[in-house]
Amino acid sequence: MANVVRTTNKPLPKQQEKASNGKEKETKESVAPRTPEVKAAKFKEIAQRRTRQAVRIITGLGNLSNKGNYEFTPEQLDKIFKALHEALNETQAKFDAKVKQSAPGFEL
């Protein structure tokens, strides 16, 4: 295996300084500004990847329906689908709560 050798003395992209506890921390000027466009692009990138993963895994669960290869009870199916519905409802509620909080409105 070849060793990797750094050939320049240029500083690393993110500056770091020592915190009071001796550990290194990033300084504020080393962090790129998080504009709405950057946040939206990052959300889209991560959401697409995670949604594809979730769909692929759920499809894999569907493959377990082959009775020629697997034995399962109705109770087991109920547990699986209850867990999936609960997780999905909790996740959707997190997004709904954020939208409601940010929506302008007036109430007495």
C-alpha positions as a printed NumPy array, in Angstrom:
array([[  0.   ,   0.   ,   0.   ],
       [  1.371,   3.42 ,  -0.918],
       [  1.702,   6.141,   1.685],
       [  0.022,   9.442,   0.898],
       [  2.359,  12.401,   1.328],
       [  1.209,  16.   ,   1.427],
       [  3.35 ,  17.957,  -1.043],
       [  2.293,  21.55 ,  -0.271],
       [  2.293,  23.728,   2.796],
       [ -1.006,  25.384,   1.925],
       [ -3.427,  25.532,   4.841],
       [ -6.281,  23.081,   4.9  ],
       [ -9.606,  24.475,   3.629],
       [-11.198,  24.725,   7.083],
       [ -9.281,  26.66 ,   9.691],
       [ -9.301,  25.237,  13.167],
       [ -8.407,  26.606,  16.564],
       [ -8.036,  25.097,  19.988],
       [-11.081,  25.304,  22.217],
       [-10.722,  25.93 ,  25.945],
       [-10.946,  22.166,  26.54 ],
       [ -7.941,  21.552,  24.263],
       [ -9.918,  20.021,  21.405],
       [ -9.894,  21.613,  17.982],
       [-12.989,  23.415,  16.775],
       [-13.912,  25.087,  13.533],
       [-13.951,  28.859,  13.507],
       [-17.015,  30.654,  12.225],
       [-15.177,  32.175,   9.282],
       [-14.239,  28.697,   8.039],
       [-17.869,  27.65 ,   7.586],
       [-19.513,  28.573,   4.285],
       [-22.653,  30.707,   4.598],
       [-25.83 ,  28.656,   4.476],
       [-27.987,  30.568,   2.007],
       [-31.548,  29.431,   1.304],
       [-30.373,  28.124,  -2.074],
       [-27.595,  26.074,  -0.468],
       [-30.005,  24.724,   2.156],
       [-32.573,  23.797,  -0.515],
       [-29.977,  22.031,  -2.647],
       [-28.648,  20.101,   0.357],
       [-32.192,  19.128,   1.4  ],
       [-32.972,  17.898,  -2.113],
       [-29.747,  15.894,  -2.333],
       [-30.178,  14.167,   1.025],
       [-33.964,  13.704,   0.732],
       [-33.643,  12.015,  -2.65 ],
       [-30.933,   9.654,  -1.402],
       [-32.78 ,   8.739,   1.794],
       [-36.122,   8.313,   0.016],
       [-34.567,   5.995,  -2.559],
       [-33.01 ,   3.957,   0.264],
       [-36.328,   3.758,   2.13 ],
       [-38.223,   2.675,  -0.998],
       [-35.586,   0.039,  -1.774],
       [-35.799,  -1.363,   1.766],
       [-39.609,  -1.371,   1.764],
       [-39.553,  -3.153,  -1.601],
       [-37.276,  -5.72 ,   0.035],
       [-39.902,  -6.273,   2.711],
       [-42.417,  -6.941,  -0.067],
       [-40.148,  -9.674,  -1.364],
       [-40.806, -11.522,   1.9  ],
       [-44.384, -12.115,   0.748],
       [-43.288, -15.163,  -1.267],
       [-44.962, -18.006,   0.658],
       [-42.829, -20.513,  -1.216],
       [-39.773, -19.189,   0.62 ],
       [-41.14 , -17.748,   3.869],
       [-43.652, -18.559,   6.606],
       [-45.366, -15.7  ,   8.425],
       [-48.493, -15.052,  10.446],
       [-51.084, -12.31 ,  10.081],
       [-49.947, -11.007,  13.478],
       [-46.395, -10.595,  12.197],
       [-47.671,  -8.683,   9.182],
       [-49.762,  -6.44 ,  11.429],
       [-46.678,  -5.647,  13.537],
       [-44.582,  -4.836,  10.461],
       [-47.167,  -2.545,   8.884],
       [-48.046,  -0.887,  12.197],
       [-44.365,  -0.042,  12.751],
       [-44.011,   1.324,   9.211],
       [-47.192,   3.426,   9.473],
       [-46.13 ,   4.837,  12.861],
       [-42.662,   5.756,  11.613],
       [-44.086,   7.407,   8.508],
       [-46.744,   9.314,  10.478],
       [-44.145,  10.545,  13.005],
       [-41.87 ,  11.702,  10.211],
       [-44.682,  13.487,   8.401],
       [-45.754,  15.161,  11.653],
       [-42.247,  16.601,  12.036],
       [-42.531,  18.265,   8.635],
       [-46.125,  19.404,   9.245],
       [-45.133,  21.008,  12.56 ],
       [-42.313,  22.936,  10.875],
       [-44.632,  24.215,   8.149],
       [-47.279,  25.308,  10.669],
       [-44.684,  27.11 ,  12.807],
       [-43.298,  29.051,   9.882],
       [-46.679,  29.948,   8.372],
       [-47.607,  33.563,   9.115],
       [-50.919,  34.071,  10.79 ],
       [-52.817,  35.855,  13.499],
       [-54.607,  34.333,  16.456],
       [-55.985,  35.7  ,  19.71 ]])
